[in-house]
Amino acid sequence: QVQLVESGGGLVQAGGSLRLSCTTSGRTFGGYAMGWFRQAPGKEREIVSRITWSRGNTYYADSVKGRFTISRDNTENTVYLQMNSLKPEDTAVYYCAAKIKWTATLQEFHYWGQGTQVTVSS
């Protein structure tokens, strides 16, 4: 039914760039928003960015503002995360997620991808 598939992860040096992609299917059509989360070893999962399907309103965690850019392709039902000026602290498994309906809780999403590893070396 609902499926989210991430791609684009890999190993990069500090200061480098990487672009993650998330292709969606199922009832993400007409949903509220798509987001990117990440979880580093020994750390809690945290929201990195979010974008609404309808208006393209964006949210960024303070730690990535000015370095990461989230975007969407409504025709292809694809969401991207352009990551520039990468730091070792960005190393984590990155997850694509779908928020089908609006809720008051920022980090409440309803469907999740399998994750893609991003490793930034110093």
N, CA, C and O atoms as a Tinker XYZ file with bonds, in Angstrom:
   488  protein
     1  N      0.845000   -1.189000    0.000000    73     2
     2  CA     0.000000    0.000000    0.000000    64     1     3
     3  C      0.884000    1.245000    0.000000    63     2     4     5
     4  O      1.376000    1.656000   -1.051000    81     3
     5  N      1.086000    1.840000    1.160000    73     3     6
     6  CA     1.961000    2.992000    1.275000    64     5     7
     7  C      3.400000    2.518000    1.305000    63     6     8     9
     8  O      3.753000    1.616000    2.065000    81     7
     9  N      4.228000    3.133000    0.473000    73     7    10
    10  CA     5.620000    2.747000    0.401000    64     9    11
    11  C      6.497000    3.983000    0.212000    63    10    12    13
    12  O      6.200000    4.845000   -0.614000    81    11
    13  N      7.570000    4.060000    0.978000    73    11    14
    14  CA     8.535000    5.132000    0.884000    64    13    15
    15  C      9.911000    4.499000    0.729000    63    14    16    17
    16  O     10.298000    3.637000    1.519000    81    15
    17  N     10.642000    4.923000   -0.281000    73    15    18
    18  CA    11.937000    4.342000   -0.568000    64    17    19
    19  C     12.978000    5.444000   -0.667000    63    18    20    21
    20  O     12.885000    6.321000   -1.526000    81    19
    21  N     13.975000    5.399000    0.218000    73    19    22
    22  CA    15.052000    6.382000    0.217000    64    21    23
    23  C     16.222000    5.893000   -0.630000    63    22    24    25
    24  O     16.430000    4.691000   -0.801000    81    23
    25  N     16.975000    6.848000   -1.153000    73    23    26
    26  CA    18.191000    6.535000   -1.872000    64    25    27
    27  C     19.114000    7.743000   -1.808000    63    26    28    29
    28  O     18.681000    8.843000   -1.463000    81    27
    29  N     20.377000    7.541000   -2.139000    73    27    30
    30  CA    21.329000    8.634000   -2.221000    64    29    31
    31  C     22.318000    8.725000   -1.085000    63    30    32    33
    32  O     23.201000    9.582000   -1.102000    81    31
    33  N     22.189000    7.859000   -0.098000    73    31    34
    34  CA    23.133000    7.874000    1.000000    64    33    35
    35  C     24.504000    7.389000    0.563000    63    34    36    37
    36  O     24.665000    6.833000   -0.523000    81    35
    37  N     25.485000    7.607000    1.421000    73    35    38
    38  CA    26.835000    7.174000    1.103000    64    37    39
    39  C     27.858000    7.778000    2.029000    63    38    40    41
    40  O     27.523000    8.326000    3.079000    81    39
    41  N     29.111000    7.673000    1.628000    73    39    42
    42  CA    30.242000    8.175000    2.399000    64    41    43
    43  C     30.815000    9.408000    1.722000    63    42    44    45
    44  O     31.155000    9.372000    0.540000    81    43
    45  N     30.921000   10.495000    2.469000    73    43    46
    46  CA    31.486000   11.736000    1.947000    64    45    47
    47  C     32.423000   12.340000    2.982000    63    46    48    49
    48  O     32.329000   12.038000    4.172000    81    47
    49  N     33.323000   13.190000    2.520000    73    47    50
    50  CA    34.214000   13.905000    3.416000    64    49    51
    51  C     33.531000   15.149000    3.961000    63    50    52    53
    52  O     32.615000   15.689000    3.340000    81    51
    53  N     33.980000   15.596000    5.119000    73    51    54
    54  CA    33.455000   16.822000    5.702000    64    53    55
    55  C     33.571000   17.965000    4.706000    63    54    56    57
    56  O     34.590000   18.123000    4.033000    81    55
    57  N     32.513000   18.755000    4.623000    73    55    58
    58  CA    32.462000   19.841000    3.667000    64    57    59
    59  C     31.837000   19.459000    2.344000    63    58    60    61
    60  O     31.542000   20.325000    1.521000    81    59
    61  N     31.634000   18.179000    2.133000    73    59    62
    62  CA    31.055000   17.702000    0.897000    64    61    63
    63  C     29.546000   17.795000    0.883000    63    62    64    65
    64  O     28.926000   18.305000    1.816000    81    63
    65  N     28.960000   17.289000   -0.201000    73    63    66
    66  CA    27.519000   17.362000   -0.401000    64    65    67
    67  C     26.950000   16.002000   -0.756000    63    66    68    69
    68  O     27.649000   15.124000   -1.262000    81    67
    69  N     25.677000   15.853000   -0.481000    73    67    70
    70  CA    24.963000   14.631000   -0.783000    64    69    71
    71  C     23.499000   14.988000   -0.988000    63    70    72    73
    72  O     22.979000   15.895000   -0.337000    81    71
    73  N     22.838000   14.280000   -1.888000    73    71    74
    74  CA    21.425000   14.514000   -2.134000    64    73    75
    75  C     20.642000   13.230000   -1.925000    63    74    76    77
    76  O     20.866000   12.234000   -2.612000    81    75
    77  N     19.727000   13.262000   -0.976000    73    75    78
    78  CA    18.868000   12.128000   -0.697000    64    77    79
    79  C     17.555000   12.267000   -1.456000    63    78    80    81
    80  O     17.043000   13.372000   -1.635000    81    79
    81  N     17.020000   11.140000   -1.899000    73    79    82
    82  CA    15.742000   11.117000   -2.585000    64    81    83
    83  C     14.801000   10.158000   -1.878000    63    82    84    85
    84  O     15.231000    9.160000   -1.300000    81    83
    85  N     13.524000   10.467000   -1.929000    73    83    86
    86  CA    12.498000    9.612000   -1.368000    64    85    87
    87  C     11.337000    9.542000   -2.344000    63    86    88    89
    88  O     10.657000   10.540000   -2.581000    81    87
    89  N     11.113000    8.375000   -2.903000    73    87    90
    90  CA     9.974000    8.164000   -3.788000    64    89    91
    91  C      8.829000    7.571000   -2.982000    63    90    92    93
    92  O      9.031000    6.695000   -2.141000    81    91
    93  N      7.632000    8.058000   -3.251000    73    91    94
    94  CA     6.465000    7.664000   -2.468000    64    93    95
    95  C      5.390000    7.054000   -3.354000    63    94    96    97
    96  O      5.322000    7.330000   -4.552000    81    95
    97  N      4.558000    6.228000   -2.754000    73    95    98
    98  CA     3.414000    5.637000   -3.428000    64    97    99
    99  C      2.318000    5.391000   -2.405000    63    98   100   101
   100  O      2.553000    5.471000   -1.199000    81    99
   101  N      1.114000    5.089000   -2.894000    73    99   102
   102  CA     0.003000    4.847000   -1.995000    64   101   103
   103  C     -0.700000    6.131000   -1.607000    63   102   104   105
   104  O     -0.787000    7.070000   -2.399000    81   103
   105  N     -1.200000    6.166000   -0.389000    73   103   106
   106  CA    -2.031000    7.285000    0.033000    64   105   107
   107  C     -1.246000    8.487000    0.514000    63   106   108   109
   108  O     -1.753000    9.273000    1.315000    81   107
   109  N     -0.033000    8.646000    0.049000    73   107   110
   110  CA     0.678000    9.898000    0.274000    64   109   111
   111  C      0.122000   10.995000   -0.619000    63   110   112   113
   112  O      0.343000   12.179000   -0.362000    81   111
   113  N     -0.603000   10.607000   -1.672000    73   111   114
   114  CA    -1.235000   11.590000   -2.541000    64   113   115
   115  C     -2.233000   12.421000   -1.743000    63   114   116   117
   116  O     -3.132000   11.882000   -1.098000    81   115
   117  N     -2.062000   13.738000   -1.796000    73   115   118
   118  CA    -2.941000   14.616000   -1.046000    64   117   119
   119  C     -2.665000   14.639000    0.442000    63   118   120   121
   120  O     -3.439000   15.212000    1.208000    81   119
   121  N     -1.576000   14.027000    0.859000    73   119   122
   122  CA    -1.201000   14.049000    2.256000    64   121   123
   123  C     -0.738000   15.424000    2.690000    63   122   124   125
   124  O     -0.668000   16.354000    1.886000    81   123
   125  N     -0.424000   15.542000    3.970000    73   123   126
   126  CA    -0.084000   16.856000    4.513000    64   125   127
   127  C      1.370000   17.234000    4.252000    63   126   128   129
   128  O      1.652000   18.328000    3.764000    81   127
   129  N      2.297000   16.326000    4.578000    73   127   130
   130  CA     3.696000   16.708000    4.495000    64   129   131
   131  C      4.599000   15.490000    4.382000    63   130   132   133
   132  O      4.200000   14.358000    4.658000    81   131
   133  N      5.835000   15.763000    3.964000    73   131   134
   134  CA     6.898000   14.773000    3.967000    64   133   135
   135  C      8.041000   15.309000    4.810000    63   134   136   137
   136  O      8.279000   16.515000    4.863000    81   135
   137  N      8.735000   14.411000    5.460000    73   135   138
   138  CA     9.826000   14.831000    6.317000    64   137   139
   139  C     11.030000   13.922000    6.230000    63   138   140   141
   140  O     10.949000   12.787000    5.761000    81   139
   141  N     12.146000   14.448000    6.691000    73   139   142
   142  CA    13.377000   13.682000    6.832000    64   141   143
   143  C     13.770000   13.663000    8.300000    63   142   144   145
   144  O     13.815000   14.702000    8.958000    81   143
   145  N     14.051000   12.478000    8.798000    73   143   146
   146  CA    14.537000   12.276000   10.152000    64   145   147
   147  C     15.897000   11.614000   10.088000    63   146   148   149
   148  O     16.286000   11.077000    9.051000    81   147
   149  N     16.615000   11.653000   11.187000    73   147   150
   150  CA    17.877000   10.938000   11.255000    64   149   151
   151  C     18.101000   10.403000   12.661000    63   150   152   153
   152  O     17.596000   10.946000   13.644000    81   151
   153  N     18.870000    9.327000   12.729000    73   151   154
   154  CA    19.216000    8.736000   14.008000    64   153   155
   155  C     20.669000    8.296000   13.972000    63   154   156   157
   156  O     21.052000    7.429000   13.187000    81   155
   157  N     21.464000    8.901000   14.827000    73   155   158
   158  CA    22.865000    8.553000   14.957000    64   157   159
   159  C     23.023000    7.487000   16.035000    63   158   160   161
   160  O     22.158000    7.356000   16.901000    81   159
   161  N     24.117000    6.723000   15.996000    73   159   162
   162  CA    24.340000    5.701000   17.020000    64   161   163
   163  C     24.315000    6.297000   18.426000    63   162   164   165
   164  O     25.002000    7.279000   18.706000    81   163
   165  N     23.523000    5.696000   19.297000    73   163   166
   166  CA    23.436000    6.156000   20.670000    64   165   167
   167  C     22.626000    7.418000   20.869000    63   166   168   169
   168  O     22.581000    7.952000   21.978000    81   167
   169  N     21.989000    7.906000   19.826000    73   167   170
   170  CA    21.215000    9.140000   19.907000    64   169   171
   171  C     19.744000    8.879000   19.611000    63   170   172   173
   172  O     19.387000    7.873000   18.997000    81   171
   173  N     18.904000    9.797000   20.056000    73   171   174
   174  CA    17.486000    9.726000   19.757000    64   173   175
   175  C     17.231000   10.145000   18.319000    63   174   176   177
   176  O     17.975000   10.945000   17.753000    81   175
   177  N     16.181000    9.600000   17.738000    73   175   178
   178  CA    15.783000   10.024000   16.410000    64   177   179
   179  C     15.318000   11.472000   16.461000    63   178   180   181
   180  O     14.602000   11.868000   17.381000    81   179
   181  N     15.722000   12.255000   15.481000    73   179   182
   182  CA    15.362000   13.659000   15.451000    64   181   183
   183  C     14.880000   14.060000   14.069000    63   182   184   185
   184  O     15.311000   13.511000   13.055000    81   183
   185  N     13.979000   15.025000   14.051000    73   183   186
   186  CA    13.513000   15.541000   12.781000    64   185   187
   187  C     14.555000   16.493000   12.215000    63   186   188   189
   188  O     15.098000   17.336000   12.929000    81   187
   189  N     14.825000   16.348000   10.930000    73   187   190
   190  CA    15.790000   17.187000   10.236000    64   189   191
   191  C     15.082000   18.287000    9.463000    63   190   192   193
   192  O     15.469000   19.453000    9.531000    81   191
   193  N     14.038000   17.907000    8.725000    73   191   194
   194  CA    13.327000   18.853000    7.887000    64   193   195
   195  C     11.951000   18.313000    7.552000    63   194   196   197
   196  O     11.681000   17.122000    7.705000    81   195
   197  N     11.087000   19.203000    7.094000    73   195   198
   198  CA     9.736000   18.838000    6.698000    64   197   199
   199  C      9.263000   19.803000    5.616000    63   198   200   201
   200  O      9.651000   20.971000    5.607000    81   199
   201  N      8.427000   19.315000    4.711000    73   199   202
   202  CA     7.847000   20.170000    3.687000    64   201   203
   203  C      6.409000   19.739000    3.447000    63   202   204   205
   204  O      6.126000   18.544000    3.363000    81   203
   205  N      5.499000   20.699000    3.334000    73   203   206
   206  CA     4.107000   20.371000    3.049000    64   205   207
   207  C      3.913000   20.197000    1.553000    63   206   208   209
   208  O      4.534000   20.891000    0.747000    81   207
   209  N      3.045000   19.265000    1.194000    73   207   210
   210  CA     2.781000   19.012000   -0.219000    64   209   211
   211  C      2.090000   20.186000   -0.893000    63   210   212   213
   212  O      2.419000   20.537000   -2.026000    81   211
   213  N      1.128000   20.798000   -0.196000    73   211   214
   214  CA     0.273000   21.790000   -0.832000    64   213   215
   215  C      0.970000   23.119000   -1.069000    63   214   216   217
   216  O      0.971000   23.625000   -2.191000    81   215
   217  N      1.558000   23.686000   -0.038000    73   215   218
   218  CA     2.136000   25.022000   -0.135000    64   217   219
   219  C      3.656000   25.027000   -0.128000    63   218   220   221
   220  O      4.270000   26.064000   -0.382000    81   219
   221  N      4.262000   23.908000    0.153000    73   219   222
   222  CA     5.709000   23.848000    0.189000    64   221   223
   223  C      6.325000   24.555000    1.381000    63   222   224   225
   224  O      7.490000   24.948000    1.328000    81   223
   225  N      5.573000   24.722000    2.448000    73   223   226
   226  CA     6.127000   25.313000    3.654000    64   225   227
   227  C      7.164000   24.383000    4.256000    63   226   228   229
   228  O      6.963000   23.170000    4.324000    81   227
   229  N      8.266000   24.958000    4.690000    73   227   230
   230  CA     9.388000   24.146000    5.156000    64   229   231
   231  C      9.715000   24.396000    6.618000    63   230   232   233
   232  O      9.442000   25.461000    7.170000    81   231
   233  N     10.302000   23.385000    7.218000    73   231   234
   234  CA    10.844000   23.458000    8.566000    64   233   235
   235  C     12.234000   22.833000    8.534000    63   234   236   237
   236  O     12.461000   21.834000    7.852000    81   235
   237  N     13.162000   23.433000    9.281000    73   235   238
   238  CA    14.502000   22.882000    9.413000    64   237   239
   239  C     14.921000   22.885000   10.870000    63   238   240   241
   240  O     14.660000   23.839000   11.604000    81   239
   241  N     15.565000   21.825000   11.273000    73   239   242
   242  CA    16.188000   21.821000   12.584000    64   241   243
   243  C     17.300000   22.862000   12.616000    63   242   244   245
   244  O     17.952000   23.114000   11.603000    81   243
   245  N     17.512000   23.464000   13.778000    73   243   246
   246  CA    18.531000   24.501000   13.898000    64   245   247
   247  C     19.905000   24.002000   13.453000    63   246   248   249
   248  O     20.699000   24.769000   12.907000    81   247
   249  N     20.182000   22.738000   13.682000    73   247   250
   250  CA    21.495000   22.191000   13.389000    64   249   251
   251  C     21.805000   22.112000   11.894000    63   250   252   253
   252  O     22.967000   21.978000   11.512000    81   251
   253  N     20.777000   22.193000   11.045000    73   251   254
   254  CA    21.001000   22.062000    9.609000    64   253   255
   255  C     20.601000   23.292000    8.821000    63   254   256   257
   256  O     20.777000   23.320000    7.603000    81   255
   257  N     20.072000   24.305000    9.475000    73   255   258
   258  CA    19.661000   25.520000    8.782000    64   257   259
   259  C     20.835000   26.145000    8.046000    63   258   260   261
   260  O     21.931000   26.281000    8.589000    81   259
   261  N     20.584000   26.522000    6.803000    73   259   262
   262  CA    21.616000   27.120000    5.981000    64   261   263
   263  C     22.483000   26.115000    5.256000    63   262   264   265
   264  O     23.256000   26.492000    4.376000    81   263
   265  N     22.374000   24.837000    5.606000    73   263   266
   266  CA    23.183000   23.804000    4.970000    64   265   267
   267  C     22.337000   22.798000    4.188000    63   266   268   269
   268  O     22.754000   22.324000    3.131000    81   267
   269  N     21.161000   22.474000    4.700000    73   267   270
   270  CA    20.277000   21.498000    4.059000    64   269   271
   271  C     19.100000   22.201000    3.403000    63   270   272   273
   272  O     18.645000   23.242000    3.878000    81   271
   273  N     18.612000   21.632000    2.314000    73   271   274
   274  CA    17.445000   22.150000    1.629000    64   273   275
   275  C     16.514000   21.004000    1.268000    63   274   276   277
   276  O     16.921000   20.048000    0.606000    81   275
   277  N     15.266000   21.101000    1.702000    73   275   278
   278  CA    14.267000   20.102000    1.346000    64   277   279
   279  C     13.452000   20.628000    0.170000    63   278   280   281
   280  O     13.168000   21.823000    0.091000    81   279
   281  N     13.084000   19.750000   -0.728000    73   279   282
   282  CA    12.284000   20.131000   -1.874000    64   281   283
   283  C     11.369000   18.976000   -2.260000    63   282   284   285
   284  O     11.528000   17.852000   -1.784000    81   283
   285  N     10.418000   19.268000   -3.121000    73   283   286
   286  CA     9.437000   18.265000   -3.525000    64   285   287
   287  C      9.156000   18.356000   -5.009000    63   286   288   289
   288  O      9.301000   19.412000   -5.625000    81   287
   289  N      8.750000   17.231000   -5.571000    73   287   290
   290  CA     8.286000   17.147000   -6.943000    64   289   291
   291  C      6.919000   16.497000   -6.877000    63   290   292   293
   292  O      6.811000   15.275000   -6.774000    81   291
   293  N      5.872000   17.312000   -6.935000    73   291   294
   294  CA     4.515000   16.800000   -6.773000    64   293   295
   295  C      4.128000   15.835000   -7.889000    63   294   296   297
   296  O      3.393000   14.875000   -7.657000    81   295
   297  N      4.622000   16.090000   -9.099000    73   295   298
   298  CA     4.298000   15.222000  -10.219000    64   297   299
   299  C      4.879000   13.826000  -10.030000    63   298   300   301
   300  O      4.221000   12.827000  -10.322000    81   299
   301  N      6.104000   13.761000   -9.546000    73   299   302
   302  CA     6.781000   12.487000   -9.365000    64   301   303
   303  C      6.595000   11.918000   -7.968000    63   302   304   305
   304  O      7.065000   10.818000   -7.677000    81   303
   305  N      5.909000   12.666000   -7.097000    73   303   306
   306  CA     5.723000   12.237000   -5.719000    64   305   307
   307  C      7.057000   11.893000   -5.061000    63   306   308   309
   308  O      7.214000   10.849000   -4.427000    81   307
   309  N      7.998000   12.796000   -5.233000    73   307   310
   310  CA     9.343000   12.590000   -4.735000    64   309   311
   311  C      9.767000   13.770000   -3.878000    63   310   312   313
   312  O      9.458000   14.921000   -4.183000    81   311
   313  N     10.471000   13.469000   -2.813000    73   311   314
   314  CA    11.000000   14.485000   -1.918000    64   313   315
   315  C     12.514000   14.334000   -1.858000    63   314   316   317
   316  O     13.038000   13.220000   -1.843000    81   315
   317  N     13.209000   15.463000   -1.822000    73   315   318
   318  CA    14.660000   15.466000   -1.815000    64   317   319
   319  C     15.188000   16.180000   -0.583000    63   318   320   321
   320  O     14.515000   17.032000   -0.004000    81   319
   321  N     16.385000   15.824000   -0.198000    73   319   322
   322  CA    17.103000   16.541000    0.834000    64   321   323
   323  C     18.513000   16.792000    0.326000    63   322   324   325
   324  O     19.343000   15.884000    0.285000    81   323
   325  N     18.776000   18.036000   -0.062000    73   323   326
   326  CA    20.102000   18.436000   -0.497000    64   325   327
   327  C     20.910000   18.817000    0.726000    63   326   328   329
   328  O     20.536000   19.731000    1.461000    81   327
   329  N     22.007000   18.128000    0.947000    73   327   330
   330  CA    22.828000   18.339000    2.125000    64   329   331
   331  C     24.188000   18.875000    1.691000    63   330   332   333
   332  O     24.949000   18.187000    1.011000    81   331
   333  N     24.481000   20.104000    2.090000    73   331   334
   334  CA    25.748000   20.746000    1.777000    64   333   335
   335  C     26.533000   21.002000    3.047000    63   334   336   337
   336  O     25.990000   20.951000    4.150000    81   335
   337  N     27.824000   21.280000    2.879000    73   335   338
   338  CA    28.701000   21.572000    4.012000    64   337   339
   339  C     28.546000   20.538000    5.115000    63   338   340   341
   340  O     28.391000   20.879000    6.288000    81   339
   341  N     28.589000   19.290000    4.732000    73   339   342
   342  CA    28.347000   18.211000    5.682000    64   341   343
   343  C     29.422000   18.156000    6.759000    63   342   344   345
   344  O     30.597000   18.425000    6.507000    81   343
   345  N     28.992000   17.804000    7.950000    73   343   346
   346  CA    29.860000   17.682000    9.108000    64   345   347
   347  C     29.824000   16.253000    9.627000    63   346   348   349
   348  O     28.850000   15.538000    9.389000    81   347
   349  N     30.867000   15.822000   10.331000    73   347   350
   350  CA    30.825000   14.482000   10.926000    64   349   351
   351  C     29.607000   14.271000   11.821000    63   350   352   353
   352  O     29.111000   13.150000   11.935000    81   351
   353  N     29.125000   15.326000   12.450000    73   351   354
   354  CA    27.949000   15.231000   13.300000    64   353   355
   355  C     26.684000   14.888000   12.526000    63   354   356   357
   356  O     25.678000   14.510000   13.127000    81   355
   357  N     26.719000   15.014000   11.206000    73   355   358
   358  CA    25.573000   14.663000   10.377000    64   357   359
   359  C     25.483000   13.165000   10.111000    63   358   360   361
   360  O     24.492000   12.694000    9.553000    81   359
   361  N     26.500000   12.419000   10.500000    73   359   362
   362  CA    26.500000   10.978000   10.284000    64   361   363
   363  C     25.326000   10.333000   11.008000    63   362   364   365
   364  O     25.165000   10.495000   12.217000    81   363
   365  N     24.509000    9.600000   10.259000    73   363   366
   366  CA    23.316000    8.977000   10.819000    64   365   367
   367  C     22.620000    8.175000    9.739000    63   366   368   369
   368  O     22.965000    8.259000    8.560000    81   367
   369  N     21.638000    7.397000   10.156000    73   367   370
   370  CA    20.699000    6.800000    9.220000    64   369   371
   371  C     19.585000    7.809000    9.007000    63   370   372   373
   372  O     18.964000    8.273000    9.963000    81   371
   373  N     19.338000    8.144000    7.764000    73   371   374
   374  CA    18.322000    9.123000    7.424000    64   373   375
   375  C     17.063000    8.423000    6.940000    63   374   376   377
   376  O     17.120000    7.540000    6.084000    81   375
   377  N     15.929000    8.825000    7.494000    73   375   378
   378  CA    14.649000    8.215000    7.184000    64   377   379
   379  C     13.709000    9.223000    6.539000    63   378   380   381
   380  O     13.601000   10.365000    6.986000    81   379
   381  N     13.042000    8.793000    5.499000    73   379   382
   382  CA    11.960000    9.547000    4.894000    64   381   383
   383  C     10.659000    9.162000    5.589000    63   382   384   385
   384  O     10.454000    7.995000    5.921000    81   383
   385  N      9.789000   10.127000    5.808000    73   383   386
   386  CA     8.539000    9.865000    6.495000    64   385   387
   387  C      7.406000   10.682000    5.896000    63   386   388   389
   388  O      7.625000   11.758000    5.340000    81   387
   389  N      6.192000   10.157000    6.016000    73   387   390
   390  CA     5.005000   10.815000    5.488000    64   389   391
   391  C      4.033000   11.140000    6.609000    63   390   392   393
   392  O      3.735000   10.301000    7.459000    81   391
   393  N      3.546000   12.368000    6.595000    73   391   394
   394  CA     2.516000   12.822000    7.523000    64   393   395
   395  C      1.240000   12.969000    6.710000    63   394   396   397
   396  O      1.106000   13.908000    5.926000    81   395
   397  N      0.305000   12.050000    6.893000    73   395   398
   398  CA    -0.884000   12.008000    6.062000    64   397   399
   399  C     -1.863000   13.131000    6.418000    63   398   400   401
   400  O     -2.423000   13.782000    5.536000    81   399
   401  N     -2.057000   13.345000    7.709000    73   399   402
   402  CA    -2.958000   14.389000    8.185000    64   401   403
   403  C     -2.230000   15.303000    9.159000    63   402   404   405
   404  O     -1.300000   14.886000    9.849000    81   403
   405  N     -2.669000   16.556000    9.202000    73   403   406
   406  CA    -2.064000   17.493000   10.134000    64   405   407
   407  C     -2.313000   17.065000   11.572000    63   406   408   409
   408  O     -3.414000   16.643000   11.928000    81   407
   409  N     -1.285000   17.177000   12.384000    73   407   410
   410  CA    -1.394000   17.035000   13.823000    64   409   411
   411  C     -0.572000   18.128000   14.464000    63   410   412   413
   412  O      0.322000   18.701000   13.840000    81   411
   413  N     -0.881000   18.411000   15.714000    73   411   414
   414  CA    -0.207000   19.497000   16.415000    64   413   415
   415  C      1.239000   19.163000   16.759000    63   414   416   417
   416  O      2.034000   20.062000   17.038000    81   415
   417  N      1.583000   17.891000   16.742000    73   415   418
   418  CA     2.924000   17.456000   17.094000    64   417   419
   419  C      3.813000   17.421000   15.862000    63   418   420   421
   420  O      3.536000   16.681000   14.918000    81   419
   421  N      4.864000   18.204000   15.862000    73   419   422
   422  CA     5.740000   18.333000   14.704000    64   421   423
   423  C      6.313000   17.003000   14.251000    63   422   424   425
   424  O      6.351000   16.724000   13.053000    81   423
   425  N      6.759000   16.178000   15.189000    73   423   426
   426  CA     7.452000   14.938000   14.855000    64   425   427
   427  C      6.529000   13.737000   14.689000    63   426   428   429
   428  O      7.006000   12.610000   14.556000    81   427
   429  N      5.220000   13.959000   14.693000    73   427   430
   430  CA     4.282000   12.854000   14.522000    64   429   431
   431  C      4.061000   12.599000   13.038000    63   430   432   433
   432  O      3.345000   13.346000   12.371000    81   431
   433  N      4.676000   11.545000   12.528000    73   431   434
   434  CA     4.498000   11.108000   11.152000    64   433   435
   435  C      3.927000    9.700000   11.137000    63   434   436   437
   436  O      4.022000    8.974000   12.127000    81   435
   437  N      3.333000    9.315000   10.012000    73   435   438
   438  CA     2.520000    8.111000    9.970000    64   437   439
   439  C      3.147000    6.931000    9.234000    63   438   440   441
   440  O      2.842000    5.780000    9.548000    81   439
   441  N      4.004000    7.191000    8.275000    73   439   442
   442  CA     4.648000    6.138000    7.512000    64   441   443
   443  C      6.121000    6.448000    7.369000    63   442   444   445
   444  O      6.527000    7.609000    7.321000    81   443
   445  N      6.924000    5.382000    7.302000    73   443   446
   446  CA     8.374000    5.525000    7.320000    64   445   447
   447  C      9.040000    4.661000    6.272000    63   446   448   449
   448  O      8.579000    3.561000    5.965000    81   447
   449  N     10.128000    5.172000    5.729000    73   447   450
   450  CA    10.959000    4.393000    4.841000    64   449   451
   451  C     11.933000    3.537000    5.626000    63   450   452   453
   452  O     11.928000    3.544000    6.857000    81   451
   453  N     12.764000    2.803000    4.911000    73   451   454
   454  CA    13.690000    1.870000    5.552000    64   453   455
   455  C     14.982000    2.528000    6.022000    63   454   456   457
   456  O     15.721000    1.951000    6.820000    81   455
   457  N     15.252000    3.717000    5.537000    73   455   458
   458  CA    16.440000    4.444000    5.935000    64   457   459
   459  C     17.597000    4.267000    4.974000    63   458   460   461
   460  O     17.704000    3.250000    4.289000    81   459
   461  N     18.463000    5.271000    4.931000    73   459   462
   462  CA    19.674000    5.218000    4.133000    64   461   463
   463  C     20.823000    5.809000    4.945000    63   462   464   465
   464  O     20.670000    6.849000    5.584000    81   463
   465  N     21.967000    5.143000    4.915000    73   463   466
   466  CA    23.098000    5.541000    5.744000    64   465   467
   467  C     23.851000    6.704000    5.117000    63   466   468   469
   468  O     24.176000    6.681000    3.930000    81   467
   469  N     24.123000    7.719000    5.925000    73   467   470
   470  CA    24.976000    8.839000    5.539000    64   469   471
   471  C     26.145000    8.879000    6.504000    63   470   472   473
   472  O     25.954000    8.991000    7.714000    81   471
   473  N     27.347000    8.789000    5.975000    73   471   474
   474  CA    28.551000    8.826000    6.794000    64   473   475
   475  C     29.448000    9.955000    6.318000    63   474   476   477
   476  O     29.803000   10.022000    5.141000    81   475
   477  N     29.814000   10.837000    7.231000    73   475   478
   478  CA    30.662000   11.984000    6.917000    64   477   479
   479  C     31.972000   11.828000    7.671000    63   478   480   481
   480  O     31.983000   11.805000    8.902000    81   479
   481  N     33.067000   11.721000    6.946000    73   479   482
   482  CA    34.375000   11.549000    7.550000    64   481   483
   483  C     35.042000   12.905000    7.755000    63   482   484   485
   484  O     34.799000   13.846000    7.000000    81   483
   485  N     35.885000   12.996000    8.782000    73   483   486
   486  CA    36.575000   14.235000    9.095000    64   485   487
   487  C     37.886000   14.358000    8.344000    63   486   488
   488  O     38.594000   15.353000    8.499000    81   487
